[in-house]
């Protein structure tokens, strides 16, 4: 409980003065009659009657005390806790170069990445999410949005060689994703890029320079290297026949992941690097990232106060009524 107008407490100092004044008046003023109880005081001693005659005055003083407490505006509050979850902004950067056709994931790397990323999107809440695809260059498929259905549909439409230039432009993908976030001064959400690739950077801007830009803007980059440890050849369909890409000397071309580059990008931006060697490993990586990036909790506590003056006003009114009754009926003055 609190008192909204505690300054009225000073009025309590008047109560003893009123009591002293009433006592002085009662002793110096001669009464024109005799007070006595009509019923229960009959036959009692004068001493008992004199003690009871002071009861109305005491009740009047108590009424004044209660009125002062009512004027002080007693308030009683209930504390309420409000929890608001602030989501994060996530830009997905998915490699769609020809090497993502490798079949060490089922049915291939890109299809597996699409399905598992879709499951990741379905499982998140409160976050805004966007999509960038890249090969020899980077393209924004979807800006940040909370419409997960749109992101999922655009992810499903992603296909191999959908971009004109083949290759792996990791730096372009990072920069493209970074500049899709709102400026930090306008938005306090955490900002994250999840970059998934299976090859070595061979076009576009320097990935480490792109990582420096992300770090300056306090954007974490989680990098995922996709591919089995032994690697896998790239299937090519020619004339209705399935063949595999080969080097100039005729041997199978098996691209390698530049793990050190992906580790450096993650380290520079305070993110993490993960290696996905199969579908199950990729699923676990997404679960780990979801655990790491839960967003912020904004907890606020408010106290709502309600007026409780009637706790004192009601008994004061009841005492006043009783006091008037006693003065007018029980302790009548007879002339």
BELSUL-V546818 format. One line per field, one symbol per residue. phi: phi as a letter, one per 20 degrees, with the letter a starting at -180 (. if undefined). psi: psi as a letter, one per 30 degrees, with the letter a starting at -180 (. if undefined). A space follows every 10 residues. Layout:
# BELSUL-V546818
phi: ???
psi: ???
This chain:
# BELSUL-V546818
phi: .cdfcfffff ffffffffff ffffffedde eeacebffcf egneffffff fffegfffff ffffffffff fflfccddec ddddeefddc deddfcffff egdfddfbff ffffffffff ffeebmeecc ccdbbfbdce ebffbdefff ffffffffbf lfefdepcdf fffffgfgee efgffebeff ccddddbcce fcamffgfff ffffffelde cedcedqffe mbfdfcecmm deccfcefen efedfdeeff ffffffffdm ebdcdddagf ffffffffff ffddnddddc dcdeecfcff gdffffffff fffffffede dfeed
psi: kljfifffff ffffeeeeee eeeeefffkk kgakklkfdf fkflleeeee efffeeeeee eeeeeeeeee ffikkklkkk kkjkkjalkk kkjkkglfff fkgflkflee eeeeeeeeee eefllflkkl kkllcflkkj eklklgifee eeeeeefklk gfkeklajie eeeeeeeegf llkeffkglk kkkjkklgak kglalkeeee eeeeeeghkk jkkjkkklef lkljkkjkhg kklkkllfgf lkjjklkiee eeeeeeefgg alkkjjflee eeeeeeeeee eeifalkjkk kkjjkkkgff feeeeeeeee eeeeeeefee ilkk.
